[in-house]
């Protein structure tokens, strides 16, 4: 079919699949940071007062001081807030992985645990 475009899964789908794999593979706890999404002004203001901070990576594994920012396989780049959080977290000795889809996230976590992560 001419001009057919292969579907690129959403960040939500990629993250959901990665978290499922992670929880089946490791006993370490992982949790999501719900900073994204569309919100009304009142809700956004309330969440900011509660500590929501733009740019915090999507996932955290506390025992490994590991943060994971999920992106789609294609497109998507770090925002200025995300770059700032990455610099800060790395400056205090944490690791931040920027992963393009579930398979890339799986590979990067395995490499991180093998000590070969960049």
Secondary structure, 3 states (H helix, E strand, C coil): CCCCCCCCCCHHHHHHHHHHHHHHHCCCCCEECCCCCCCCHHHHHHHHHCCCCCCCCCEEEHHHCEEEEEECCCCCCCCHHHHHHHHHHHHCCCEEEEEECHHHHHHHHHHHHHCCCC
